Amino acid sequence: MADWNYKVFLDEALSQIHESFKSEKREQEFLMWFKVQYEESTENSIIISLPSKFITDQFKRRNYYKLLISKIKEISGQDLFIEMIVKPLSSTISTENKKNVYVSNSLQKTVNENVYSSPQNKQTKEYPIKKKQHPLLKEEYTFKSFVIGDNNSFAYNAAKAISKNPGKAYNPMLIYGGVGLGKTHLMEAIGNEIYETTDIPDSKIIYITAENFTNEFIRSIKGSDRNAAQSFKNKYRNADVLLIDDIHFLESKDGTQEELFHTFNALYDAKKQIIFTCDRPVSELKKLSDRLRSRFVRGLNVDLQPPNYETRHAILEKKLTSLGKQIPNDVIDLIAQNIATNVRDLEACLTKIIAYTDLVGKEVTLEIAQQQLRDTFSSPKQANISVDNIQRVVADYFNISISDLKGKKRTRNVTLPRQLAMYISRELTEYSTTELGIEFGGRDHSTVMHSCQKIEELLRSDSTLESTLQTLMRAVKDYKK
């Protein structure tokens, strides 16, 4: 059979898999792992390449390899063998090689925006020149520069809806979550979008931190200007969009809370959009007045969780694009695997590597990245990660015994913790699935693989489980024997 036909089978298989993932709302997962390039064919076999050893290993581990073989057999009616090799993506793809890279027609635009191409082209697509820019909002904080993942998609979609219909859809909105997860980015993106797409003047779209709001309020009532207090009220109560960052700062500040309460009522009654950010759920703001707390929960409260691996990888790629930089995929893999906290920490690691190589005039390599991030990755907390410690943390969290984790019980209160412990062990240690099976009561490696796949499936639709997983992983990294 002609070499060309084998490539047709591969392209059609990838296209069908992509459509299947799209229908299951797993498109980002497809974009992350199916970076498949056709290389050549031999008799009854197809040689494909993937851009890094890590992605190749994950392609097998996540059973994408078996899925691809099965799909090709379904299409061709033949038992074709697929050989995988590691071949880093070059910064530019030649015209000859472009025809070998899978890009479905329906995905052409998405791939162009999510998979490496030349930074110049990508910037042109993603960052068109703005007609106007709000003086108080960061220009880079837009919806287009916000990386969407399972950890933030609900908040993102709600924010988009608000920007299209301010004051009517989801008012007020409160975005809460830990440090560096994108709360301010998302809030300012709403402000930027409204400013760009409406005739609302910049003076009517107000962004301010809760601390600065407090300081401005204090100055208005303590200054010598008798009109200052009324000017303050007029400024905020006549806004069309009010964005207040870090609302938790107002705890115990009774006077500012009183002023914000009346400002809130004036804006809400006038159907003006109000958006807050906070580092925790409103229910945990114990030193906030009950009536102000009730106003916050009147609308939509959305949370941002730490990003999963796929989202972390996409965040790093997006940052590289904005910097006009390209680095090897294995370096991106290194950072995404080891930094699971927040966007800020991811970008800090990336900036450190790029700054070092720029200053010493070297190319970014995996070895240099490992050296520069050695202290970040090899902290005392990281050194304590072992399967034993993972089992202790998970058992304590779910209030079960370690013997239950290793035993044969199949009740849900034991099965789910066991699967989580296996998944975390696979993610945070170098143990093979065979070795992990031994650590979990002498189980077969296929049982470990099934458990990990089960957790991956649940994570796609269960945000509560994602939150639990992140809590456990942080506890494991913080564990000291």
C-alpha positions in Angstrom: 0.0 0.0 0.0 1.2 3.5 -0.8 3.0 5.5 1.9 0.5 8.3 1.2 -2.5 6.1 2.2 -1.0 5.4 5.6 -0.8 9.1 6.3 -4.4 9.5 5.2 -5.4 6.8 7.7 -3.4 8.6 10.5 -4.9 12.0 9.7 -8.4 10.6 9.6 -7.9 8.7 12.9 -6.6 11.9 14.6 -9.5 13.9 13.1 -12.1 11.5 14.5 -10.4 11.3 17.9 -10.3 15.1 18.0 -14.0 15.3 17.3 -14.7 12.8 20.0 -12.7 14.7 22.5 -14.5 17.9 21.5 -17.9 16.4 22.0 -16.7 15.3 25.5 -15.4 18.8 26.3 -11.8 17.5 26.4 -10.4 19.6 23.5 -7.6 21.1 25.6 -6.6 17.6 26.6 -6.4 16.7 22.9 -4.3 19.8 22.1 -2.0 19.0 24.9 -1.1 15.4 24.2 -1.8 14.7 20.5 1.1 16.7 19.1 1.6 13.9 16.5 3.7 14.3 13.4 3.8 11.8 10.6 7.4 10.7 9.8 7.3 7.8 7.4 5.8 4.3 6.8 7.2 0.9 6.3 5.3 -2.3 5.5 2.3 -2.5 7.9 3.7 0.2 10.2 3.6 4.0 10.6 6.3 6.0 12.3 5.1 9.1 14.2 7.0 11.6 16.3 6.1 13.4 19.5 7.9 16.5 20.7 9.4 15.3 24.0 10.0 12.1 26.0 7.6 13.2 28.6 4.7 13.6 26.1 5.6 10.3 24.5 5.5 8.6 27.9 2.2 10.2 28.8 0.8 9.2 25.3 1.4 5.6 26.3 0.4 6.0 30.0 -2.9 7.6 29.2 -3.7 4.9 26.6 -3.8 7.4 23.7 -1.4 5.1 21.9 -3.9 2.2 22.1 -6.7 4.5 21.1 -4.8 5.7 18.0 -4.0 2.1 16.9 -7.6 1.0 17.4 -8.9 4.0 15.4 -6.5 3.4 12.5 -7.6 -0.3 12.4 -11.2 0.8 12.4 -10.6 3.1 9.4 -8.2 1.0 7.4 -9.3 -2.5 8.2 -5.7 -3.4 8.8 -3.6 -4.3 11.8 -1.0 -1.5 11.5 1.8 -1.1 14.0 2.7 2.4 15.2 6.3 3.2 16.2 6.8 6.4 18.2 10.0 8.4 18.3 10.9 11.7 20.1 11.5 14.6 17.8 11.4 18.1 19.3 9.3 20.6 17.3 11.5 23.0 15.5 10.8 26.7 15.9 9.7 26.9 12.3 8.2 24.1 10.2 9.4 23.8 6.6 6.9 23.8 3.8 7.8 20.2 3.2 7.1 19.1 6.7 3.9 21.1 7.2 2.0 18.5 5.2 3.0 15.9 7.8 1.6 17.7 10.8 -1.9 16.8 11.7 -4.3 19.8 11.6 -8.0 19.0 11.1 -9.9 21.6 9.1 -12.2 22.3 12.1 -9.2 22.7 14.4 -7.0 24.9 12.1 -7.7 28.1 13.9 -7.5 26.5 17.4 -4.2 24.8 16.6 -2.7 28.0 15.2 -3.5 29.7 18.5 -2.5 26.8 20.9 0.4 25.0 19.3 3.8 26.6 18.7 4.1 28.6 15.6 6.2 31.6 15.0 5.6 34.1 17.8 5.1 36.9 15.3 2.2 35.1 13.7 0.6 34.1 17.0 0.8 37.6 18.4 -0.9 38.9 15.3 -3.8 36.4 15.7 -4.2 36.8 19.5 -3.4 40.4 20.2 -4.9 42.8 17.7 -4.2 46.5 18.2 -6.8 48.0 20.6 -8.7 51.1 19.6 -8.6 52.4 23.2 -7.1 51.4 26.5 -8.5 52.1 30.0 -6.0 54.1 32.1 -6.6 52.1 35.3 -6.7 48.6 33.7 -3.7 46.5 32.7 -3.6 46.2 28.9 -2.4 42.6 29.0 -5.3 41.5 31.2 -7.8 40.4 28.5 -9.9 37.3 27.9 -7.6 36.4 25.0 -4.6 36.2 27.3 -6.4 34.2 29.9 -5.7 30.5 29.7 -8.8 28.4 30.2 -8.7 25.1 32.0 -11.0 22.8 34.1 -9.9 24.9 37.1 -11.4 28.2 35.8 -13.7 27.6 32.8 -16.9 28.3 34.8 -15.6 31.6 36.1 -14.3 32.5 32.6 -17.6 31.8 30.9 -19.5 33.8 33.6 -17.1 36.7 33.1 -17.6 36.7 29.4 -21.4 36.7 29.8 -21.1 39.7 32.2 -18.9 41.6 29.7 -21.6 41.2 27.0 -24.5 42.3 29.3 -23.1 44.3 32.3 -25.5 45.0 35.1 -28.0 42.4 34.0 -26.2 39.0 33.9 -24.8 37.8 37.3 -24.8 41.0 39.3 -22.9 41.2 41.6 -20.0 38.8 40.8 -17.5 37.7 43.3 -14.4 35.8 42.2 -12.5 34.0 44.9 -9.4 31.8 45.1 -5.8 31.6 46.3 -2.9 33.8 45.4 -1.8 33.9 41.8 -4.7 32.0 40.2 -6.0 34.8 38.0 -8.7 36.6 40.0 -7.4 40.1 39.1 -6.7 39.1 35.5 -10.3 37.9 35.0 -11.8 40.9 36.7 -9.8 43.4 34.7 -10.5 41.4 31.5 -14.2 42.2 32.1 -13.4 45.9 32.5 -11.3 45.9 29.4 -13.9 44.1 27.3 -16.7 46.4 28.4 -14.6 49.5 27.8 -13.6 48.3 24.3 -17.0 47.3 23.2 -19.2 50.0 24.7 -19.3 53.8 24.8 -19.0 53.9 28.6 -16.3 56.5 29.5 -13.2 55.5 31.5 -14.3 57.6 34.4 -17.4 55.4 34.8 -15.5 52.1 34.8 -13.6 52.1 38.2 -11.0 49.6 39.2 -9.6 50.0 42.7 -8.2 47.7 45.5 -10.1 47.5 48.7 -7.1 49.0 50.5 -7.0 52.0 48.2 -10.8 52.4 48.5 -10.4 52.4 52.3 -7.6 55.0 52.2 -9.6 57.2 49.8 -12.6 57.0 52.0 -10.7 58.0 55.1 -9.1 61.0 53.4 -12.5 62.1 52.2 -13.9 62.3 55.7 -10.8 63.6 57.5 -9.6 66.2 55.1 -10.3 70.0 55.3 -12.3 70.0 52.1 -16.0 69.9 53.1 -17.0 68.7 49.7 -14.6 65.7 49.7 -17.0 63.2 51.3 -19.7 64.0 48.9 -17.3 63.9 45.9 -16.2 60.4 47.1 -19.9 59.3 47.2 -20.6 60.7 43.8 -17.6 59.1 42.2 -18.4 55.6 43.3 -22.2 55.7 43.4 -22.4 57.0 39.8 -20.1 54.4 38.3 -21.4 52.1 35.6 -18.9 49.3 36.4 -17.2 49.0 39.8 -14.3 46.6 40.2 -13.0 46.2 43.8 -10.0 43.9 44.3 -9.1 42.0 47.5 -12.4 42.6 49.4 -11.1 40.6 52.3 -9.0 43.7 53.3 -12.3 45.2 54.6 -12.6 42.8 57.5 -12.8 44.8 60.8 -13.0 48.1 59.0 -16.6 49.0 60.0 -16.6 52.5 58.6 -15.5 51.5 55.1 -17.9 48.5 55.2 -20.8 51.0 56.0 -19.8 53.2 53.0 -19.5 50.2 50.7 -22.9 48.9 51.8 -24.6 52.1 50.7 -22.5 52.3 47.5 -23.5 48.8 46.7 -27.2 49.5 47.1 -27.0 52.6 44.9 -25.3 50.7 42.1 -27.4 47.6 42.4 -30.6 49.5 42.3 -29.4 51.3 39.2 -28.5 48.0 37.6 -24.8 48.9 37.4 -22.3 46.1 37.3 -20.4 45.3 40.5 -17.4 42.8 40.7 -15.3 41.8 43.7 -12.4 39.5 44.2 -11.5 37.8 47.5 -8.9 35.2 48.7 -11.6 33.0 50.2 -15.3 32.3 50.1 -17.5 35.0 51.6 -18.7 32.6 54.3 -15.1 32.7 55.7 -15.0 36.5 56.1 -16.0 36.4 59.8 -15.3 40.1 60.4 -17.5 41.3 57.7 -21.0 42.6 58.5 -23.8 40.2 57.9 -25.7 42.7 55.7 -22.7 43.3 53.5 -22.0 39.6 53.3 -25.5 39.0 52.2 -25.0 41.5 49.3 -22.0 39.6 48.1 -23.8 36.3 47.9 -26.8 37.9 46.2 -25.3 37.4 42.7 -22.8 34.8 41.4 -19.8 33.6 43.4 -17.2 31.6 41.4 -13.9 30.1 42.5 -10.6 29.6 40.8 -8.6 26.4 41.6 -4.9 25.7 41.0 -4.3 24.7 37.3 -3.9 21.0 36.3 -0.9 19.9 34.3 -2.5 20.6 30.9 -3.5 24.1 31.9 0.0 24.8 33.4 1.6 23.7 30.2 -0.7 26.0 28.2 0.0 28.9 30.6 3.7 28.6 30.0 3.2 28.4 26.2 1.0 31.5 26.3 3.6 33.4 28.4 6.4 32.4 25.9 4.3 33.7 23.1 3.8 37.1 24.8 7.5 37.3 25.4 8.3 36.3 21.8 10.4 33.4 23.1 10.7 29.7 22.3 12.3 27.1 24.5 12.5 23.3 24.3 9.4 21.3 25.1 11.2 19.3 27.7 11.9 22.5 29.7 8.2 23.4 29.6 7.4 19.9 30.7 9.9 20.2 33.6 8.3 23.4 35.0 4.7 22.2 34.4 5.4 18.9 36.2 7.1 20.5 39.3 5.1 23.7 39.9 1.5 22.9 40.7 0.7 25.9 42.9 -0.4 28.9 40.8 0.2 31.0 37.6 2.5 33.4 39.4 5.0 30.7 40.4 4.9 29.1 36.9 5.8 32.4 35.3 8.4 33.2 37.9 10.3 30.0 37.0 10.0 30.7 33.3 11.3 34.3 33.8 14.2 33.1 35.9 15.4 30.7 33.1 15.0 33.2 30.3 16.7 36.0 32.2 19.7 33.8 33.0 20.2 32.6 29.5 19.7 36.1 28.0 22.3 37.5 30.4 24.9 34.9 29.8 24.2 34.5 26.1 23.2 30.9 26.1 20.4 28.9 24.6 17.8 27.4 27.0 18.5 23.7 27.6 17.0 21.2 30.0 20.3 21.0 31.9 20.4 24.8 32.4 16.7 24.8 33.5 17.4 22.0 36.1 20.4 23.9 37.4 18.6 27.3 37.7 15.5 25.7 39.3 17.3 23.3 41.5 16.5 25.1 44.7 12.9 25.5 43.7 12.4 21.9 42.9 14.6 20.4 45.6 13.3 22.0 48.7 13.2 20.0 51.9 9.5 19.6 51.4 9.9 18.0 48.0 12.6 15.6 49.3 10.1 14.0 51.7 7.8 12.8 49.0 7.5 9.0 49.2 4.7 6.5 48.7 4.6 5.9 52.4 4.1 9.6 53.1 1.4 9.9 50.4 -0.4 7.0 52.0 -0.2 8.6 55.4 -1.5 11.9 54.2 -4.4 10.4 52.2 -5.4 8.0 55.0 -5.4 10.9 57.6 -7.4 13.1 55.3 -10.2 10.5 54.7 -10.0 9.2 58.3 -9.2 5.6 57.3 -6.2 3.4 58.0 -3.2 2.7 55.8 -4.1 -1.0 56.0 -7.4 0.0 54.4 -5.5 1.7 51.5 -3.5 -1.5 51.0 -6.2 -3.9 51.7 -9.0 -5.5 49.7 -12.0 -3.4 50.8 -14.1 -2.1 47.9 -16.5 0.3 49.6 -16.5 3.8 48.2 -15.1 5.4 51.3 -12.0 3.3 50.8 -11.9 2.8 47.0 -11.8 6.5 46.1 -9.0 7.4 48.6 -7.0 4.4 47.4 -7.3 5.5 43.8 -6.3 9.1 44.7 -3.3 7.8 46.6 -2.2 5.8 43.6 -2.8 8.7 41.3 -0.8 11.1 43.5 2.0 8.5 43.8 2.2 8.2 40.1 2.3 12.0 39.7 4.8 12.8 42.4 7.2 9.8 42.5 9.3 7.9 40.0 7.7 4.6 40.9 6.5 2.5 38.0 3.0 1.2 38.0 4.4 -2.3 38.8 6.3 -0.9 41.8 3.2 1.1 43.0 1.1 -2.1 42.8 3.5 -3.7 45.2 3.3 -0.7 47.6 -0.5 -0.9 47.5 -0.9 -4.4 48.8 0.7 -6.4 46.0 -1.7 -5.3 43.3 -1.2 -5.8 39.6 0.2 -2.9 37.6 -3.0 -2.9 35.5 -5.0 -2.2 38.6 -2.8 0.9 39.3 -3.3 2.1 35.7 -7.1 1.6 36.0 -7.2 3.6 39.2 -5.2 6.5 37.7 -7.4 6.5 34.6 -10.5 6.5 36.8 -9.3 9.6 38.7 -8.5 11.4 35.4 -12.0 10.7 34.2 -13.6 12.0 37.4 -11.4 15.1 37.4 -12.9 16.2 34.1 -16.3 16.7 35.5 -15.9 17.0 39.3 -14.5 20.3 40.5 -14.8 19.2 44.1 -12.5 16.3 43.5 -10.1 18.5 41.7 -10.0 20.8 44.8 -9.5 17.7 47.1 -6.7 16.5 44.9 -4.9 19.8 45.0 -5.3 20.0 48.8 -3.8 16.5 49.1 -0.9 17.2 46.8 -0.1 20.3 48.8 -0.3 18.4 52.0 2.0 15.7 50.6 4.6 18.3 49.6 4.4 19.9 53.0 4.6 16.6 54.9 7.4 16.0 57.3 7.9 12.6 58.8 
